[in-house]
Amino acid sequence: MINYYEEQSLIIYLIIIIYIGVRRLTPRKFRKGRMYFWPIIYVLLLIFFSAQVNDPLILLSLLPLGIAGYFLGYRLLENNEIKFFFKNGTLYYKWPYSITLTWTLLYIIRVSLEFFALNCLTITIIDLLLAFNTGILISASIVTLREAKKFALS
């Protein structure tokens, strides 16, 4: 059972995550700084949540999973999966729904587990999936930077 203050915290966290997720589903103005800022936030969130894992083997496996996610994301996204267009002279981009929805769902589950922890195994599995998805998000930012440069030049 969670108390009133924990319930309020959970609601606030979920609102923030859902807000970010919904905004990421719509086309965004391309800003170079955003492509660096958000991957740092994703990594910091992963580190914050994974700090509870007491198994060093699990902690060590987060980095290889993130790297694997990066390479898979790079392969999948380099085939023009990220859409670009100009609107009123401003460059916009749109990531595939699958990337954004996966990230949003995993973080909703992970934040919920902070309050309704089922067991350590569930938390560990979600953290490993988050590491993999964080790698995909980092590759999406890198591909977006590269493709935006090409798109702006053409």
C-alpha positions as CSV (number, residue, x, y, z in Angstrom):
1,M,0.0,0.0,0.0
2,I,1.3,3.4,-0.8
3,N,0.5,6.5,1.2
4,Y,-1.0,9.7,0.0
5,Y,2.3,11.5,-0.7
6,E,3.7,8.5,-2.6
7,E,0.5,8.4,-4.7
8,Q,0.8,12.1,-5.5
9,S,4.5,11.6,-6.5
10,L,3.6,8.7,-8.7
11,I,0.9,10.7,-10.5
12,I,3.3,13.6,-11.0
13,Y,6.0,11.3,-12.5
14,L,3.5,9.6,-14.7
15,I,2.1,12.9,-16.0
16,I,5.6,14.1,-16.8
17,I,6.5,10.9,-18.7
18,I,3.2,10.7,-20.6
19,Y,3.6,14.4,-21.5
20,I,7.1,13.8,-22.9
21,G,5.9,10.7,-24.7
22,V,2.9,12.4,-26.3
23,R,5.0,15.4,-27.4
24,R,7.6,13.0,-29.0
25,L,4.9,11.5,-31.1
26,T,4.3,14.7,-32.9
27,P,6.8,16.3,-35.4
28,R,9.4,18.4,-33.6
29,K,11.4,21.4,-34.6
30,F,14.9,20.3,-35.3
31,R,17.3,21.8,-32.7
32,K,20.8,20.5,-32.6
33,G,21.1,21.0,-28.8
34,R,18.0,18.8,-28.3
35,M,19.8,15.9,-30.0
36,Y,22.5,16.1,-27.3
37,F,20.4,17.0,-24.3
38,W,17.8,14.2,-24.4
39,P,20.3,11.3,-24.7
40,I,22.1,12.6,-21.7
41,I,18.7,12.7,-19.8
42,Y,17.9,9.1,-20.9
43,V,21.3,7.9,-19.7
44,L,20.9,9.7,-16.3
45,L,17.4,8.3,-15.8
46,L,18.7,4.8,-16.5
47,I,21.6,5.3,-14.1
48,F,19.2,6.7,-11.5
49,F,16.8,3.7,-11.7
50,S,19.6,1.1,-12.0
51,A,21.3,2.3,-8.8
52,Q,18.9,0.1,-6.9
53,V,20.1,-3.1,-8.6
54,N,22.6,-4.8,-6.2
55,D,23.9,-7.4,-8.6
56,P,27.2,-6.2,-10.2
57,L,26.7,-8.6,-13.2
58,I,23.4,-7.0,-14.0
59,L,24.9,-3.5,-13.7
60,L,27.8,-4.5,-16.0
61,S,25.3,-5.9,-18.6
62,L,23.6,-2.5,-18.9
63,L,26.4,-1.1,-21.0
64,P,26.6,-4.0,-23.6
65,L,22.8,-3.9,-23.9
66,G,22.9,-0.2,-24.5
67,I,25.6,-0.6,-27.1
68,A,23.6,-3.4,-28.8
69,G,20.5,-1.2,-28.8
70,Y,22.6,1.6,-30.4
71,F,23.8,-0.6,-33.2
72,L,20.3,-2.1,-33.8
73,G,18.7,1.3,-33.8
74,Y,21.4,2.7,-36.1
75,R,20.8,-0.1,-38.6
76,L,17.0,0.3,-38.5
77,L,16.9,4.1,-38.6
78,E,19.5,4.7,-41.3
79,N,16.9,3.6,-43.9
80,N,15.0,6.9,-43.8
81,E,12.8,5.9,-40.9
82,I,13.1,9.4,-39.5
83,K,11.0,11.8,-41.5
84,F,12.1,15.4,-42.2
85,F,10.2,18.3,-43.7
86,F,10.2,22.1,-43.8
87,K,7.3,24.1,-42.4
88,N,7.5,27.9,-42.7
89,G,11.2,27.6,-43.4
90,T,11.9,25.6,-40.2
91,L,13.2,22.0,-40.3
92,Y,11.0,19.5,-38.5
93,Y,11.7,15.8,-37.8
94,K,9.5,12.9,-36.7
95,W,10.8,9.7,-35.1
96,P,9.0,6.3,-35.7
97,Y,6.1,5.7,-33.2
98,S,7.6,2.4,-32.1
99,I,10.7,4.1,-30.6
100,T,8.8,6.7,-28.6
101,L,6.0,4.4,-27.5
102,T,8.5,1.8,-26.3
103,W,10.4,4.3,-24.3
104,T,7.3,5.8,-22.8
105,L,5.8,2.4,-21.8
106,L,9.1,1.2,-20.3
107,Y,9.5,4.3,-18.2
108,I,5.8,4.2,-17.0
109,I,6.4,0.6,-15.9
110,R,9.7,1.5,-14.2
111,V,8.3,4.4,-12.3
112,S,5.3,2.4,-11.3
113,L,7.7,-0.3,-10.0
114,E,9.2,2.2,-7.7
115,F,5.9,2.3,-5.8
116,F,4.5,-1.2,-6.5
117,A,7.7,-3.3,-6.6
118,L,6.7,-6.8,-7.5
119,N,10.1,-8.3,-7.1
120,C,13.8,-7.7,-8.0
121,L,13.6,-9.8,-11.1
122,T,10.9,-7.6,-12.7
123,I,12.8,-4.5,-11.9
124,T,16.0,-6.0,-13.4
125,I,14.2,-7.0,-16.6
126,I,12.7,-3.6,-17.1
127,D,16.1,-1.9,-16.4
128,L,17.8,-4.2,-19.0
129,L,15.1,-3.3,-21.5
130,L,15.5,0.4,-20.7
131,A,19.3,0.1,-21.3
132,F,18.6,-1.5,-24.7
133,N,16.0,1.1,-25.6
134,T,18.3,3.9,-24.4
135,G,20.8,2.7,-26.9
136,I,18.2,2.9,-29.6
137,L,17.2,6.4,-28.6
138,I,20.9,7.6,-28.7
139,S,21.2,6.1,-32.2
140,A,18.0,7.9,-33.2
141,S,19.5,11.2,-32.1
142,I,22.8,10.6,-33.9
143,V,20.9,9.5,-37.1
144,T,18.7,12.6,-36.8
145,L,21.7,14.9,-36.6
146,R,23.4,13.2,-39.6
147,E,20.2,13.2,-41.7
148,A,19.2,16.7,-40.8
149,K,22.6,18.0,-42.0
150,K,22.0,16.2,-45.3
151,F,18.4,17.3,-45.6
152,A,19.3,20.9,-44.9
153,L,22.0,20.9,-47.6
154,S,19.7,19.4,-50.3
